[in-house]
Amino acid sequence: MAETVRQARPERAAPGRRIVAAGIIHRTPDRTITVRVTAAGATGVITKQVTR
């Protein structure tokens, strides 16, 4: 007897959306590094934390 596997929801066509950007923020006690990547290229910033 063959087993049948049922999915919770039927497969659908993929939506018209797609990822257009990805990024990361990394914080350490003395600086913050921010990087963003898009189809056009990548940008990044390193900033020092201000001590109060």
N, C-alpha and C positions, 0 to 999 in steps of 0.2 A: 504494500500500500504506500503510495507516494505521499509525502508530507507537503502541505501547502503553507507557505509563509505569507502572512498578511501584513501590510504596512499600516501604520496608524493613520496616515493620510495618503491619498493617491499622489503620484508624481505630477507635478505641474511644470509648465514652461517657466524658465528662469525670469525673474522680474527685470525690467529695463534699467535697473540701477546697477552701478558698479563702484568699486572703491576708486576714488580719485586722489586720495592723499593718505599718507601714513606718517606717524610721528612718534617721538619719544621724548620724555622729560626725565632727566636723571639729576637728582639732588644729592649733594654731599654737604657736610657742615660748612665748607668754605666756598662752594660755587654751585651753579645750576647750568646744566648743559641741555639745550633744546635743539632738536633736529626735526625737520619736516621734509618729506619727500613727495613729490608729485611727478606726473608725466613730464613736466617741463624741466625738472631738475631738483636739486636739493639745496636747502638752506640750513644754517645752524648758527647758534649764538651760545657763547660761554660768558656768563656773568658772575662776578664775585658777590658774595653775600655781604650786606652792609651790617657791621657790628653796631649795636646800640648801647 
